[in-house]
Amino acid sequence: MNFLIGISADFDPVHNGHASLIGKAREIADEKGDEVVIYLNKGYSANHAPFFVSFEGRSKMALEAGADRIVPIEGLHHRLTMSYTVPIRIAMMIQDGVTDYVDAAEVNPAQIKKYAAKFIRRGIFSGIPRNLPNRNVIRWYAVNEFLYQRFNRKMEFHFIPEGKVNGEKISGRQIRSEILENNLRIPGSVKRLLPKSTVRILEEEIDKGTVPGTRNMDVLLKRLNTTSRHHLLNTAHLNAEAVEHIIQGRWYQAENQVWASLRQAGYGPVLSRLALSCVEEDVTRREIYELIQDYEKQGIIPPDQTVERVIERDWFVANMVETGLTSSEAHEKFLNGARTKDKPLYSFDAGLHLRSFELPKLEEGLKAYLYVDKRGVLACELKTKEGKVKSPLKLPGKMATYLRLLVDSQIIPLEGELVKRKRGWRIRLIVG
């Protein structure tokens, strides 16, 4: 039997804590007679940000620290949240034949298993409380157990203590910050936290001008400053409130100004980075929807995280709000297993407010671009041969709530088409 010892990481850069991980993996590999494989994130970090050190530089650091092989993981972290990327990465490793997985944890394995059991039972790996110790390790362990039913095998987990100096956890973020504060010179306080090989490679990367990696600010700022409401709303991981604050905050000249707008929309650091990455790469809701569906077909996405379940949840909440429940109360009921008797509507019509002079411009089949106006009203834009026609949408209360929830899902695509009915023009809305 072949034994592959796996680690999934950013390694930005490889510090002494990472070196200990590789050392433990090396120990297991030497005992079992096989290789240490690093599944190294490429393009964007697991936290949805550009890397400080290039993929090539981080690969060299990992190999010199004792790894045998590097497998790039690309295309996930500017598109999906951690609750989706973790199942995908673990599935990739299991399919590649990784038998053992090495990670660092502050809590003991028994506690990790205990915490993970709750999420395994629920079959959902999002919403893990931030105050839970080693929440990401718990997520990895739980997903590994969940995927056993798909692959009939799983990785054996090995835990080592987190790398610390004087009782403080070694922080990649702090390392990067100190190097930047020292005008890209590596201070002695940082060198003590890094293997000698990392210091050498990092200095080489700095000399080449590849450190630090940055966003394409020209592209990002242009899109944020000029993109229409409906196009922004069609961008993955932007909800209506985020779009409104982005538009209100124009004209942007620096990234921190955008962060301020997203903060006003209730976006935390992780979601802000993901949203900015989606704008930078022009990632649409349709792209995310189809990507998740593809992994669903492979049996990798947990049932409660499928796009169909997202739509089902929004339908349930809209129905419950009609009965007097708050959205949060309805959401909690859904999480606890409550469902409606009828299935969600994937197609329904909305009325329009049209002026008489606009009627001759219309023709059946025109595409309707959905947006939420500055008053918070659901509306659409029609691009006719003679110019644009904009109109609020007329919907019953439940359907308006349902549509607004879908809009704010951040990943469900919504399309509209102008159709002629006996009583006038309607917008045929298509969900997903």
Secondary structure as a PSIPRED ss2 file (coil, helix, strand):
# PSIPRED VFORMAT (PSIPRED V4.0)

   1 M C   1.000  0.000  0.000
   2 N C   1.000  0.000  0.000
   3 F C   1.000  0.000  0.000
   4 L E   0.000  0.000  1.000
   5 I E   0.000  0.000  1.000
   6 G E   0.000  0.000  1.000
   7 I E   0.000  0.000  1.000
   8 S E   0.000  0.000  1.000
   9 A E   0.000  0.000  1.000
  10 D C   1.000  0.000  0.000
  11 F C   1.000  0.000  0.000
  12 D C   1.000  0.000  0.000
  13 P C   1.000  0.000  0.000
  14 V C   1.000  0.000  0.000
  15 H C   1.000  0.000  0.000
  16 N H   0.000  1.000  0.000
  17 G H   0.000  1.000  0.000
  18 H H   0.000  1.000  0.000
  19 A H   0.000  1.000  0.000
  20 S H   0.000  1.000  0.000
  21 L H   0.000  1.000  0.000
  22 I H   0.000  1.000  0.000
  23 G H   0.000  1.000  0.000
  24 K H   0.000  1.000  0.000
  25 A H   0.000  1.000  0.000
  26 R H   0.000  1.000  0.000
  27 E H   0.000  1.000  0.000
  28 I H   0.000  1.000  0.000
  29 A H   0.000  1.000  0.000
  30 D H   0.000  1.000  0.000
  31 E H   0.000  1.000  0.000
  32 K H   0.000  1.000  0.000
  33 G C   1.000  0.000  0.000
  34 D C   1.000  0.000  0.000
  35 E E   0.000  0.000  1.000
  36 V E   0.000  0.000  1.000
  37 V E   0.000  0.000  1.000
  38 I E   0.000  0.000  1.000
  39 Y E   0.000  0.000  1.000
  40 L E   0.000  0.000  1.000
  41 N E   0.000  0.000  1.000
  42 K E   0.000  0.000  1.000
  43 G C   1.000  0.000  0.000
  44 Y E   0.000  0.000  1.000
  45 S C   1.000  0.000  0.000
  46 A C   1.000  0.000  0.000
  47 N C   1.000  0.000  0.000
  48 H C   1.000  0.000  0.000
  49 A C   1.000  0.000  0.000
  50 P E   0.000  0.000  1.000
  51 F C   1.000  0.000  0.000
  52 F C   1.000  0.000  0.000
  53 V C   1.000  0.000  0.000
  54 S C   1.000  0.000  0.000
  55 F H   0.000  1.000  0.000
  56 E H   0.000  1.000  0.000
  57 G H   0.000  1.000  0.000
  58 R H   0.000  1.000  0.000
  59 S H   0.000  1.000  0.000
  60 K H   0.000  1.000  0.000
  61 M H   0.000  1.000  0.000
  62 A H   0.000  1.000  0.000
  63 L H   0.000  1.000  0.000
  64 E H   0.000  1.000  0.000
  65 A C   1.000  0.000  0.000
  66 G C   1.000  0.000  0.000
  67 A C   1.000  0.000  0.000
  68 D C   1.000  0.000  0.000
  69 R E   0.000  0.000  1.000
  70 I E   0.000  0.000  1.000
  71 V E   0.000  0.000  1.000
  72 P E   0.000  0.000  1.000
  73 I E   0.000  0.000  1.000
  74 E E   0.000  0.000  1.000
  75 G C   1.000  0.000  0.000
  76 L C   1.000  0.000  0.000
  77 H C   1.000  0.000  0.000
  78 H C   1.000  0.000  0.000
  79 R C   1.000  0.000  0.000
  80 L C   1.000  0.000  0.000
  81 T C   1.000  0.000  0.000
  82 M H   0.000  1.000  0.000
  83 S H   0.000  1.000  0.000
  84 Y H   0.000  1.000  0.000
  85 T H   0.000  1.000  0.000
  86 V H   0.000  1.000  0.000
  87 P H   0.000  1.000  0.000
  88 I H   0.000  1.000  0.000
  89 R H   0.000  1.000  0.000
  90 I H   0.000  1.000  0.000
  91 A H   0.000  1.000  0.000
  92 M H   0.000  1.000  0.000
  93 M H   0.000  1.000  0.000
  94 I H   0.000  1.000  0.000
  95 Q H   0.000  1.000  0.000
  96 D H   0.000  1.000  0.000
  97 G C   1.000  0.000  0.000
  98 V E   0.000  0.000  1.000
  99 T E   0.000  0.000  1.000
 100 D E   0.000  0.000  1.000
 101 Y E   0.000  0.000  1.000
 102 V E   0.000  0.000  1.000
 103 D E   0.000  0.000  1.000
 104 A E   0.000  0.000  1.000
 105 A C   1.000  0.000  0.000
 106 E C   1.000  0.000  0.000
 107 V C   1.000  0.000  0.000
 108 N C   1.000  0.000  0.000
 109 P H   0.000  1.000  0.000
 110 A H   0.000  1.000  0.000
 111 Q H   0.000  1.000  0.000
 112 I H   0.000  1.000  0.000
 113 K H   0.000  1.000  0.000
 114 K H   0.000  1.000  0.000
 115 Y H   0.000  1.000  0.000
 116 A H   0.000  1.000  0.000
 117 A H   0.000  1.000  0.000
 118 K H   0.000  1.000  0.000
 119 F H   0.000  1.000  0.000
 120 I H   0.000  1.000  0.000
 121 R H   0.000  1.000  0.000
 122 R H   0.000  1.000  0.000
 123 G C   1.000  0.000  0.000
 124 I C   1.000  0.000  0.000
 125 F C   1.000  0.000  0.000
 126 S C   1.000  0.000  0.000
 127 G C   1.000  0.000  0.000
 128 I C   1.000  0.000  0.000
 129 P C   1.000  0.000  0.000
 130 R C   1.000  0.000  0.000
 131 N C   1.000  0.000  0.000
 132 L C   1.000  0.000  0.000
 133 P C   1.000  0.000  0.000
 134 N C   1.000  0.000  0.000
 135 R H   0.000  1.000  0.000
 136 N H   0.000  1.000  0.000
 137 V H   0.000  1.000  0.000
 138 I H   0.000  1.000  0.000
 139 R H   0.000  1.000  0.000
 140 W H   0.000  1.000  0.000
 141 Y H   0.000  1.000  0.000
 142 A H   0.000  1.000  0.000
 143 V H   0.000  1.000  0.000
 144 N H   0.000  1.000  0.000
 145 E H   0.000  1.000  0.000
 146 F H   0.000  1.000  0.000
 147 L C   1.000  0.000  0.000
 148 Y H   0.000  1.000  0.000
 149 Q H   0.000  1.000  0.000
 150 R H   0.000  1.000  0.000
 151 F H   0.000  1.000  0.000
 152 N C   1.000  0.000  0.000
 153 R C   1.000  0.000  0.000
 154 K C   1.000  0.000  0.000
 155 M C   1.000  0.000  0.000
 156 E E   0.000  0.000  1.000
 157 F E   0.000  0.000  1.000
 158 H E   0.000  0.000  1.000
 159 F E   0.000  0.000  1.000
 160 I E   0.000  0.000  1.000
 161 P C   1.000  0.000  0.000
 162 E C   1.000  0.000  0.000
 163 G C   1.000  0.000  0.000
 164 K E   0.000  0.000  1.000
 165 V E   0.000  0.000  1.000
 166 N C   1.000  0.000  0.000
 167 G C   1.000  0.000  0.000
 168 E E   0.000  0.000  1.000
 169 K E   0.000  0.000  1.000
 170 I C   1.000  0.000  0.000
 171 S C   1.000  0.000  0.000
 172 G H   0.000  1.000  0.000
 173 R H   0.000  1.000  0.000
 174 Q H   0.000  1.000  0.000
 175 I H   0.000  1.000  0.000
 176 R H   0.000  1.000  0.000
 177 S H   0.000  1.000  0.000
 178 E H   0.000  1.000  0.000
 179 I H   0.000  1.000  0.000
 180 L H   0.000  1.000  0.000
 181 E H   0.000  1.000  0.000
 182 N C   1.000  0.000  0.000
 183 N C   1.000  0.000  0.000
 184 L C   1.000  0.000  0.000
 185 R C   1.000  0.000  0.000
 186 I C   1.000  0.000  0.000
 187 P C   1.000  0.000  0.000
 188 G H   0.000  1.000  0.000
 189 S H   0.000  1.000  0.000
 190 V H   0.000  1.000  0.000
 191 K H   0.000  1.000  0.000
 192 R C   1.000  0.000  0.000
 193 L C   1.000  0.000  0.000
 194 L C   1.000  0.000  0.000
 195 P C   1.000  0.000  0.000
 196 K H   0.000  1.000  0.000
 197 S H   0.000  1.000  0.000
 198 T H   0.000  1.000  0.000
 199 V H   0.000  1.000  0.000
 200 R H   0.000  1.000  0.000
 201 I H   0.000  1.000  0.000
 202 L H   0.000  1.000  0.000
 203 E H   0.000  1.000  0.000
 204 E H   0.000  1.000  0.000
 205 E H   0.000  1.000  0.000
 206 I H   0.000  1.000  0.000
 207 D H   0.000  1.000  0.000
 208 K H   0.000  1.000  0.000
 209 G C   1.000  0.000  0.000
 210 T C   1.000  0.000  0.000
 211 V C   1.000  0.000  0.000
 212 P C   1.000  0.000  0.000
 213 G C   1.000  0.000  0.000
 214 T C   1.000  0.000  0.000
 215 R C   1.000  0.000  0.000
 216 N C   1.000  0.000  0.000
 217 M H   0.000  1.000  0.000
 218 D H   0.000  1.000  0.000
 219 V H   0.000  1.000  0.000
 220 L H   0.000  1.000  0.000
 221 L H   0.000  1.000  0.000
 222 K H   0.000  1.000  0.000
 223 R H   0.000  1.000  0.000
 224 L H   0.000  1.000  0.000
 225 N H   0.000  1.000  0.000
 226 T H   0.000  1.000  0.000
 227 T C   1.000  0.000  0.000
 228 S C   1.000  0.000  0.000
 229 R H   0.000  1.000  0.000
 230 H H   0.000  1.000  0.000
 231 H H   0.000  1.000  0.000
 232 L H   0.000  1.000  0.000
 233 L H   0.000  1.000  0.000
 234 N C   1.000  0.000  0.000
 235 T E   0.000  0.000  1.000
 236 A C   1.000  0.000  0.000
 237 H C   1.000  0.000  0.000
 238 L C   1.000  0.000  0.000
 239 N C   1.000  0.000  0.000
 240 A H   0.000  1.000  0.000
 241 E H   0.000  1.000  0.000
 242 A H   0.000  1.000  0.000
 243 V H   0.000  1.000  0.000
 244 E H   0.000  1.000  0.000
 245 H H   0.000  1.000  0.000
 246 I H   0.000  1.000  0.000
 247 I H   0.000  1.000  0.000
 248 Q H   0.000  1.000  0.000
 249 G C   1.000  0.000  0.000
 250 R C   1.000  0.000  0.000
 251 W C   1.000  0.000  0.000
 252 Y C   1.000  0.000  0.000
 253 Q C   1.000  0.000  0.000
 254 A C   1.000  0.000  0.000
 255 E H   0.000  1.000  0.000
 256 N H   0.000  1.000  0.000
 257 Q H   0.000  1.000  0.000
 258 V H   0.000  1.000  0.000
 259 W H   0.000  1.000  0.000
 260 A H   0.000  1.000  0.000
 261 S H   0.000  1.000  0.000
 262 L H   0.000  1.000  0.000
 263 R H   0.000  1.000  0.000
 264 Q H   0.000  1.000  0.000
 265 A C   1.000  0.000  0.000
 266 G C   1.000  0.000  0.000
 267 Y C   1.000  0.000  0.000
 268 G C   1.000  0.000  0.000
 269 P H   0.000  1.000  0.000
 270 V H   0.000  1.000  0.000
 271 L H   0.000  1.000  0.000
 272 S H   0.000  1.000  0.000
 273 R H   0.000  1.000  0.000
 274 L H   0.000  1.000  0.000
 275 A H   0.000  1.000  0.000
 276 L H   0.000  1.000  0.000
 277 S H   0.000  1.000  0.000
 278 C H   0.000  1.000  0.000
 279 V H   0.000  1.000  0.000
 280 E H   0.000  1.000  0.000
 281 E H   0.000  1.000  0.000
 282 D C   1.000  0.000  0.000
 283 V C   1.000  0.000  0.000
 284 T E   0.000  0.000  1.000
 285 R H   0.000  1.000  0.000
 286 R H   0.000  1.000  0.000
 287 E H   0.000  1.000  0.000
 288 I H   0.000  1.000  0.000
 289 Y H   0.000  1.000  0.000
 290 E H   0.000  1.000  0.000
 291 L H   0.000  1.000  0.000
 292 I H   0.000  1.000  0.000
 293 Q H   0.000  1.000  0.000
 294 D H   0.000  1.000  0.000
 295 Y H   0.000  1.000  0.000
 296 E H   0.000  1.000  0.000
 297 K H   0.000  1.000  0.000
 298 Q C   1.000  0.000  0.000
 299 G C   1.000  0.000  0.000
 300 I C   1.000  0.000  0.000
 301 I C   1.000  0.000  0.000
 302 P C   1.000  0.000  0.000
 303 P H   0.000  1.000  0.000
 304 D H   0.000  1.000  0.000
 305 Q H   0.000  1.000  0.000
 306 T C   1.000  0.000  0.000
 307 V H   0.000  1.000  0.000
 308 E H   0.000  1.000  0.000
 309 R H   0.000  1.000  0.000
 310 V H   0.000  1.000  0.000
 311 I H   0.000  1.000  0.000
 312 E H   0.000  1.000  0.000
 313 R H   0.000  1.000  0.000
 314 D H   0.000  1.000  0.000
 315 W H   0.000  1.000  0.000
 316 F H   0.000  1.000  0.000
 317 V H   0.000  1.000  0.000
 318 A H   0.000  1.000  0.000
 319 N H   0.000  1.000  0.000
 320 M H   0.000  1.000  0.000
 321 V H   0.000  1.000  0.000
 322 E H   0.000  1.000  0.000
 323 T C   1.000  0.000  0.000
 324 G C   1.000  0.000  0.000
 325 L C   1.000  0.000  0.000
 326 T C   1.000  0.000  0.000
 327 S H   0.000  1.000  0.000
 328 S H   0.000  1.000  0.000
 329 E H   0.000  1.000  0.000
 330 A H   0.000  1.000  0.000
 331 H H   0.000  1.000  0.000
 332 E H   0.000  1.000  0.000
 333 K H   0.000  1.000  0.000
 334 F H   0.000  1.000  0.000
 335 L H   0.000  1.000  0.000
 336 N C   1.000  0.000  0.000
 337 G C   1.000  0.000  0.000
 338 A C   1.000  0.000  0.000
 339 R C   1.000  0.000  0.000
 340 T C   1.000  0.000  0.000
 341 K C   1.000  0.000  0.000
 342 D C   1.000  0.000  0.000
 343 K C   1.000  0.000  0.000
 344 P C   1.000  0.000  0.000
 345 L C   1.000  0.000  0.000
 346 Y C   1.000  0.000  0.000
 347 S E   0.000  0.000  1.000
 348 F E   0.000  0.000  1.000
 349 D E   0.000  0.000  1.000
 350 A E   0.000  0.000  1.000
 351 G E   0.000  0.000  1.000
 352 L E   0.000  0.000  1.000
 353 H C   1.000  0.000  0.000
 354 L C   1.000  0.000  0.000
 355 R C   1.000  0.000  0.000
 356 S H   0.000  1.000  0.000
 357 F H   0.000  1.000  0.000
 358 E H   0.000  1.000  0.000
 359 L H   0.000  1.000  0.000
 360 P H   0.000  1.000  0.000
 361 K H   0.000  1.000  0.000
 362 L C   1.000  0.000  0.000
 363 E C   1.000  0.000  0.000
 364 E C   1.000  0.000  0.000
 365 G C   1.000  0.000  0.000
 366 L C   1.000  0.000  0.000
 367 K E   0.000  0.000  1.000
 368 A E   0.000  0.000  1.000
 369 Y E   0.000  0.000  1.000
 370 L E   0.000  0.000  1.000
 371 Y E   0.000  0.000  1.000
 372 V E   0.000  0.000  1.000
 373 D C   1.000  0.000  0.000
 374 K C   1.000  0.000  0.000
 375 R C   1.000  0.000  0.000
 376 G C   1.000  0.000  0.000
 377 V C   1.000  0.000  0.000
 378 L E   0.000  0.000  1.000
 379 A E   0.000  0.000  1.000
 380 C E   0.000  0.000  1.000
 381 E E   0.000  0.000  1.000
 382 L E   0.000  0.000  1.000
 383 K E   0.000  0.000  1.000
 384 T E   0.000  0.000  1.000
 385 K C   1.000  0.000  0.000
 386 E C   1.000  0.000  0.000
 387 G E   0.000  0.000  1.000
 388 K E   0.000  0.000  1.000
 389 V E   0.000  0.000  1.000
 390 K E   0.000  0.000  1.000
 391 S E   0.000  0.000  1.000
 392 P E   0.000  0.000  1.000
 393 L E   0.000  0.000  1.000
 394 K E   0.000  0.000  1.000
 395 L C   1.000  0.000  0.000
 396 P C   1.000  0.000  0.000
 397 G H   0.000  1.000  0.000
 398 K H   0.000  1.000  0.000
 399 M H   0.000  1.000  0.000
 400 A H   0.000  1.000  0.000
 401 T H   0.000  1.000  0.000
 402 Y H   0.000  1.000  0.000
 403 L H   0.000  1.000  0.000
 404 R H   0.000  1.000  0.000
 405 L H   0.000  1.000  0.000
 406 L H   0.000  1.000  0.000
 407 V H   0.000  1.000  0.000
 408 D C   1.000  0.000  0.000
 409 S C   1.000  0.000  0.000
 410 Q C   1.000  0.000  0.000
 411 I C   1.000  0.000  0.000
 412 I C   1.000  0.000  0.000
 413 P C   1.000  0.000  0.000
 414 L E   0.000  0.000  1.000
 415 E E   0.000  0.000  1.000
 416 G E   0.000  0.000  1.000
 417 E E   0.000  0.000  1.000
 418 L E   0.000  0.000  1.000
 419 V E   0.000  0.000  1.000
 420 K E   0.000  0.000  1.000
 421 R E   0.000  0.000  1.000
 422 K C   1.000  0.000  0.000
 423 R C   1.000  0.000  0.000
 424 G E   0.000  0.000  1.000
 425 W E   0.000  0.000  1.000
 426 R E   0.000  0.000  1.000
 427 I E   0.000  0.000  1.000
 428 R E   0.000  0.000  1.000
 429 L E   0.000  0.000  1.000
 430 I E   0.000  0.000  1.000
 431 V E   0.000  0.000  1.000
 432 G C   1.000  0.000  0.000
